[in-house]
Amino acid sequence: MGSYILRRLLLIIPTLLGVMIVNFGLIQFVPGGPIDQVIAQLEGEGDVFAGISGGGSENVGESDFDSGYQGARGLPPQFLESLQVEFNFARIVCEEGYTGEPDLEAEECFSEEIPMVERFVLMMGDYLRFDFGESYFRSIGVLELVKEKLPVSITLGLWSTLIAYVVSIPLGIRKAVRDGSGFDSFTSALIIVAYAIPGFLFAIMLLVIFAGGRYLQWFPLRGLTSDGFEDMTLIQQIGDYFWHITLPVLASTISAFATLTLLTKNSFLDEIKKQYVMTAKAKGLAERRVLYGHVFRNAMLIVIAGFPAVFVGVFFGGSLIIETIFSLDGLGRLGFEAAVSRDYPVMFGTLYVFGLIGLTVGIISDLMYVWIDPRIDFETREG
């Protein structure tokens, strides 16, 4: 098992590098860039998309360094060059013999574009040291920015995953035991209908009914905590926290019930029909002992072993719509805003961190398979 884990750890390097290369390359062909974003804001166009769609400027992104930015009419060239240097698309080069500090205002210095490949190598060199730089437009480090958004993502990811497992696993087992009954048909119809309801529509329905829409005002409309949260006692803080997260967690969990419940049911049905279960029943063992003492470990192999991947998927994927509806500032909104504003340090920094964690979680999932069922041997499988 040790050599298998070592191989998987070494495989993280080329996999993560490939992910970064593909995304970095794709970004080079996307119209607009952080400098175009600055120009659009200075010209009162709001964002880079307005400049592209309006036809008044031909923003082509930072790759158009040599020919200049067509949409930057009226802006001094030196200002554009300083933006290139600030965003690490160019560097200041001074003539031989110049002894002062590199400065674009000096006559002996000028800006030189950094080639795309060199920019990627420099970026990955910083990332290997976990130096992700600062956001272009927030004046805060990428890691600090992610840490600032973590409470919301932890709330949605952790509680949604736990609730889905706590409810779906017992329900799936019960459906498997009573397969074909009225209870099975009713619950199947219920969870399929729930799965068909879009998350944003369910969230709006919860707000309308329970958050002061037209009926009840039991829960707050927005935010993760109330004003004056720091002045509350510990018990009050816990109560206030759960009061705020009830509706967004329900809205983000609803779609997970169907898949997990049906997966649990089908896994148990497959195991219940096997010979060892019939033998255990023939020996006079109680049904509950057969289910939870013999069937559970084998049937839940896929479901439980996939918990780390499910949690990370919800945790880092976030939900832009849920966060927007409930005015929660989490990683989902962070990613969307970074894409819109072309905030490359946030985009690539979070991609690198999340990709690294995702690949590591894949190894943890394999270890959970072995922990749940020691008969699994990845060394033998690969050999």
VMD Tcl script that draws the C-alpha trace (Angstrom):
set ca {
  {0.00 0.00 0.00}
  {2.90 2.34 0.71}
  {4.23 2.19 -2.84}
  {0.73 2.77 -4.21}
  {0.33 5.91 -2.11}
  {3.78 7.10 -3.21}
  {2.87 6.63 -6.87}
  {-0.38 8.52 -6.40}
  {1.42 11.38 -4.65}
  {3.95 11.61 -7.47}
  {1.12 11.56 -10.02}
  {-0.29 14.73 -8.45}
  {2.59 16.76 -9.92}
  {1.98 16.15 -13.65}
  {-1.80 16.14 -13.19}
  {-1.85 19.49 -11.43}
  {0.63 20.90 -13.94}
  {-1.62 19.77 -16.80}
  {-4.66 21.40 -15.21}
  {-2.80 24.68 -14.81}
  {-1.41 24.60 -18.38}
  {-4.84 24.00 -19.92}
  {-6.54 26.76 -17.93}
  {-3.68 29.22 -18.38}
  {-3.69 28.58 -22.11}
  {-7.45 28.99 -22.43}
  {-7.36 32.32 -20.61}
  {-5.01 33.71 -23.27}
  {-7.78 33.37 -25.87}
  {-10.56 34.93 -23.78}
  {-11.42 38.47 -24.91}
  {-10.59 41.14 -22.37}
  {-8.18 41.12 -19.50}
  {-7.52 42.90 -16.21}
  {-6.13 45.95 -18.01}
  {-9.18 46.09 -20.26}
  {-11.26 45.91 -17.09}
  {-9.47 48.95 -15.67}
  {-9.89 50.83 -18.95}
  {-13.60 49.98 -19.10}
  {-14.12 51.28 -15.58}
  {-12.18 54.47 -16.28}
  {-14.26 55.08 -19.40}
  {-17.48 54.49 -17.48}
  {-18.43 51.25 -19.25}
  {-18.82 49.29 -16.00}
  {-16.85 46.20 -16.93}
  {-14.92 44.66 -19.79}
  {-17.99 42.92 -21.25}
  {-19.64 46.26 -21.97}
  {-16.60 47.37 -23.94}
  {-16.52 44.16 -25.96}
  {-20.21 43.99 -26.75}
  {-20.70 47.70 -27.33}
  {-18.45 47.84 -30.36}
  {-16.88 51.11 -29.27}
  {-13.56 49.50 -28.42}
  {-11.73 46.45 -29.61}
  {-10.46 45.07 -26.33}
  {-8.35 42.06 -27.02}
  {-6.68 41.48 -23.67}
  {-3.15 41.66 -22.44}
  {-1.78 39.75 -25.42}
  {-2.17 42.93 -27.51}
  {0.80 44.54 -25.78}
  {2.69 45.70 -28.82}
  {-0.17 47.31 -30.75}
  {-1.69 49.01 -27.72}
  {-5.23 48.94 -26.35}
  {-7.69 50.20 -28.91}
  {-10.23 51.12 -26.25}
  {-7.78 53.28 -24.32}
  {-8.23 56.44 -26.33}
  {-7.26 59.45 -24.23}
  {-5.25 57.44 -21.69}
  {-1.51 58.18 -21.67}
  {0.66 55.31 -22.98}
  {2.86 55.53 -19.88}
  {-0.17 54.77 -17.73}
  {-0.92 51.65 -19.78}
  {2.70 50.56 -19.52}
  {2.60 50.98 -15.75}
  {-0.52 48.79 -15.64}
  {1.31 46.12 -17.65}
  {4.14 46.15 -15.13}
  {1.78 46.19 -12.14}
  {-0.13 43.17 -13.44}
  {3.13 41.31 -14.24}
  {2.55 41.27 -18.00}
  {5.70 43.34 -18.55}
  {8.91 44.26 -16.73}
  {11.00 47.41 -16.56}
  {14.27 47.18 -18.47}
  {16.91 49.91 -18.27}
  {19.75 50.67 -20.66}
  {23.26 49.47 -19.86}
  {25.06 51.79 -17.51}
  {21.92 53.06 -15.78}
  {22.50 52.98 -12.00}
  {19.18 54.22 -10.61}
  {16.10 52.27 -9.57}
  {14.10 50.80 -12.48}
  {11.45 53.41 -13.19}
  {9.32 54.05 -16.26}
  {9.70 57.78 -15.68}
  {13.44 57.51 -16.27}
  {14.47 58.19 -19.86}
  {16.86 55.23 -19.82}
  {14.12 52.71 -18.85}
  {11.28 51.17 -20.80}
  {8.77 48.33 -20.42}
  {9.26 44.95 -22.06}
  {6.55 42.36 -22.49}
  {7.05 39.08 -20.63}
  {6.38 36.12 -22.97}
  {3.42 33.92 -22.09}
  {5.54 30.82 -21.40}
  {7.86 32.76 -19.11}
  {4.90 34.22 -17.23}
  {3.54 30.71 -16.66}
  {6.90 29.41 -15.43}
  {7.29 32.35 -13.06}
  {3.74 31.86 -11.77}
  {4.23 28.14 -11.11}
  {7.54 28.86 -9.38}
  {5.69 31.15 -6.96}
  {2.88 28.63 -6.50}
  {5.33 25.88 -5.54}
  {6.28 28.13 -2.62}
  {2.57 28.76 -1.96}
  {3.03 32.40 -2.88}
  {-0.17 33.29 -4.74}
  {0.29 37.03 -4.79}
  {-2.41 39.63 -4.28}
  {-5.74 40.23 -5.93}
  {-5.57 42.79 -8.73}
  {-8.59 44.73 -7.54}
  {-8.94 44.01 -3.80}
  {-5.42 44.79 -2.49}
  {-5.44 41.62 -0.39}
  {-3.51 38.35 -0.66}
  {-5.24 35.44 -2.39}
  {-4.92 33.13 0.62}
  {-6.25 35.83 2.95}
  {-9.15 36.40 0.56}
  {-10.01 32.69 0.47}
  {-9.74 32.50 4.27}
  {-12.16 35.41 4.49}
  {-14.76 33.50 2.44}
  {-14.27 30.14 4.17}
  {-16.96 30.46 6.88}
  {-19.74 30.54 4.29}
  {-18.32 27.66 2.25}
  {-17.68 25.57 5.36}
  {-21.25 26.17 6.45}
  {-22.83 25.18 3.16}
  {-20.41 22.35 2.41}
  {-20.20 20.68 5.82}
  {-23.81 20.89 6.94}
  {-25.27 20.10 3.51}
  {-23.13 16.99 3.19}
  {-23.77 15.78 6.74}
  {-27.53 16.31 6.52}
  {-27.68 14.57 3.15}
  {-25.86 11.52 4.55}
  {-27.74 11.43 7.86}
  {-31.13 11.51 6.12}
  {-30.44 9.63 2.89}
  {-28.64 6.57 4.28}
  {-31.37 5.47 6.75}
  {-34.03 6.35 4.17}
  {-32.27 4.34 1.47}
  {-31.91 1.34 3.78}
  {-35.59 1.52 4.69}
  {-36.58 1.72 1.03}
  {-34.44 -1.32 0.22}
  {-36.03 -3.37 3.02}
  {-39.53 -2.35 1.91}
  {-38.83 -2.45 -1.82}
  {-42.01 -2.23 -3.88}
  {-44.20 -1.14 -0.97}
  {-46.36 1.96 -0.80}
  {-43.71 3.63 1.38}
  {-41.06 2.97 -1.26}
  {-43.20 4.36 -4.09}
  {-44.27 7.44 -2.12}
  {-40.76 8.36 -0.98}
  {-39.33 7.75 -4.47}
  {-41.89 10.12 -5.98}
  {-41.18 12.68 -3.26}
  {-37.39 12.74 -3.65}
  {-37.58 12.76 -7.46}
  {-39.90 15.78 -7.36}
  {-37.52 17.45 -4.89}
  {-34.59 16.66 -7.19}
  {-36.44 18.19 -10.15}
  {-36.93 21.52 -8.35}
  {-34.07 23.89 -9.21}
  {-32.09 24.95 -6.16}
  {-32.63 28.67 -6.77}
  {-36.42 28.17 -7.08}
  {-36.53 26.21 -3.84}
  {-34.44 28.91 -2.15}
  {-36.84 31.64 -3.30}
  {-39.79 29.56 -2.09}
  {-38.18 29.21 1.34}
  {-37.62 32.97 1.50}
  {-41.19 33.73 0.49}
  {-42.70 31.31 3.01}
  {-40.34 31.48 5.99}
  {-38.37 34.74 5.70}
  {-40.99 37.48 5.64}
  {-42.17 37.14 2.09}
  {-45.98 36.82 2.27}
  {-46.43 34.30 5.07}
  {-44.06 33.70 7.99}
  {-41.04 35.58 9.26}
  {-39.22 32.87 11.17}
  {-35.76 33.24 9.60}
  {-33.54 36.16 8.49}
  {-33.35 37.21 4.86}
  {-29.58 37.45 4.50}
  {-26.17 37.04 6.05}
  {-24.44 34.40 8.15}
  {-24.78 36.20 11.48}
  {-26.74 39.09 12.97}
  {-25.47 42.57 13.76}
  {-23.79 42.61 17.15}
  {-22.80 38.96 16.88}
  {-19.50 39.60 18.67}
  {-21.32 40.97 21.72}
  {-23.49 37.86 22.16}
  {-22.83 35.05 24.60}
  {-21.59 31.72 23.25}
  {-25.05 30.14 23.46}
  {-26.58 33.13 21.68}
  {-23.91 33.00 18.97}
  {-24.58 29.31 18.33}
  {-28.31 29.93 18.16}
  {-27.88 32.93 15.87}
  {-25.56 30.95 13.58}
  {-28.00 28.06 13.14}
  {-30.89 30.52 12.77}
  {-29.16 32.11 9.77}
  {-27.94 28.93 8.05}
  {-31.18 26.93 8.18}
  {-32.69 28.13 4.91}
  {-29.51 28.28 2.75}
  {-28.42 24.82 3.93}
  {-31.85 23.37 3.14}
  {-31.79 25.00 -0.29}
  {-28.32 23.64 -1.10}
  {-29.09 20.14 0.24}
  {-32.38 19.38 -1.47}
  {-30.89 18.10 -4.74}
  {-28.42 15.77 -2.98}
  {-31.10 13.62 -1.37}
  {-32.29 11.84 -4.52}
  {-28.92 10.59 -5.78}
  {-27.63 9.50 -2.38}
  {-30.91 7.84 -1.30}
  {-31.31 5.83 -4.50}
  {-27.63 4.88 -4.49}
  {-27.98 3.56 -0.93}
  {-31.15 1.67 -1.78}
  {-29.69 -0.01 -4.86}
  {-26.49 -0.95 -3.01}
  {-28.48 -2.62 -0.23}
  {-30.77 -4.39 -2.70}
  {-27.76 -5.92 -4.43}
  {-26.32 -7.17 -1.13}
  {-29.61 -8.39 0.33}
  {-30.04 -10.82 -2.56}
  {-26.64 -12.47 -2.02}
  {-26.17 -15.92 -0.56}
  {-24.44 -14.88 2.68}
  {-27.48 -12.82 3.68}
  {-29.82 -15.77 3.15}
  {-27.45 -17.95 5.19}
  {-27.41 -15.45 8.05}
  {-31.20 -15.31 8.07}
  {-31.40 -19.12 7.98}
  {-29.27 -19.24 11.13}
  {-31.94 -17.25 12.94}
  {-30.18 -13.87 13.12}
  {-32.45 -10.88 13.61}
  {-33.11 -8.78 10.51}
  {-31.57 -5.69 12.11}
  {-28.37 -7.58 12.95}
  {-28.17 -8.98 9.42}
  {-28.63 -5.52 7.90}
  {-26.26 -3.57 10.10}
  {-23.86 -6.34 11.08}
  {-23.31 -7.97 7.70}
  {-24.88 -6.05 4.83}
  {-24.01 -2.52 5.88}
  {-20.23 -2.71 5.41}
  {-20.46 -4.14 1.90}
  {-23.42 -2.06 0.75}
  {-22.07 1.24 2.04}
  {-18.63 0.82 0.50}
  {-19.34 3.12 -2.43}
  {-21.47 5.58 -0.48}
  {-19.21 6.14 2.54}
  {-15.92 5.97 0.65}
  {-17.13 8.77 -1.58}
  {-17.79 11.11 1.36}
  {-14.50 13.07 1.07}
  {-15.02 13.74 -2.63}
  {-18.67 14.75 -2.10}
  {-17.73 17.10 0.73}
  {-14.92 18.77 -1.19}
  {-17.14 19.10 -4.26}
  {-19.80 20.95 -2.27}
  {-17.26 22.81 -0.15}
  {-15.16 24.26 -2.97}
  {-17.75 24.28 -5.71}
  {-20.01 26.47 -3.63}
  {-23.30 27.70 -4.99}
  {-23.29 31.08 -6.64}
  {-27.07 31.30 -6.84}
  {-27.68 30.21 -3.23}
  {-25.03 32.62 -1.97}
  {-26.51 35.45 -4.02}
  {-30.10 34.82 -2.95}
  {-29.20 34.70 0.74}
  {-26.53 37.45 0.48}
  {-23.72 35.15 1.57}
  {-20.18 36.03 0.55}
  {-18.54 32.66 -0.12}
  {-16.20 30.97 -2.55}
  {-18.91 30.66 -5.21}
  {-19.32 34.42 -5.51}
  {-15.57 34.90 -5.18}
  {-14.93 32.70 -8.21}
  {-17.62 34.39 -10.28}
  {-16.45 37.90 -9.44}
  {-12.83 36.94 -10.17}
  {-13.85 35.64 -13.59}
  {-15.86 38.74 -14.43}
  {-13.16 41.16 -13.31}
  {-10.36 39.02 -14.82}
  {-8.67 38.82 -11.43}
  {-6.06 36.29 -12.54}
  {-4.24 35.82 -9.20}
  {-7.52 34.82 -7.55}
  {-8.55 32.62 -10.47}
  {-5.29 30.71 -10.81}
  {-4.39 30.72 -7.11}
  {-7.68 29.18 -6.03}
  {-7.57 26.75 -8.97}
  {-4.13 25.56 -7.86}
  {-5.12 25.16 -4.21}
  {-8.44 23.47 -4.95}
  {-6.87 21.20 -7.55}
  {-4.18 20.14 -5.11}
  {-6.74 19.42 -2.41}
  {-9.01 17.59 -4.84}
  {-6.21 15.28 -5.98}
  {-5.22 14.63 -2.37}
  {-8.81 13.80 -1.49}
  {-8.80 11.21 -4.28}
  {-6.04 9.39 -2.42}
  {-7.98 9.68 0.84}
  {-11.02 8.15 -0.87}
  {-8.94 5.14 -1.93}
  {-7.68 4.74 1.64}
  {-11.28 4.81 2.88}
  {-12.13 1.96 0.51}
  {-9.39 -0.13 2.12}
  {-10.46 0.93 5.62}
  {-14.09 -0.05 5.00}
  {-13.25 -3.29 3.19}
  {-9.73 -4.67 3.93}
  {-10.18 -7.17 1.11}
  {-9.47 -4.37 -1.39}
  {-5.80 -4.28 -2.37}
  {-4.75 -1.57 -4.80}
  {-1.26 -3.04 -5.05}
  {-2.63 -6.33 -6.38}
  {-5.08 -4.52 -8.66}
  {-2.34 -2.48 -10.28}
  {0.03 -5.39 -10.47}
}
mol new
graphics top color blue
foreach p $ca { graphics top sphere $p radius 0.5 }
foreach p [lrange $ca 0 end-1] q [lrange $ca 1 end] { graphics top cylinder $p $q radius 0.2 }
display resetview
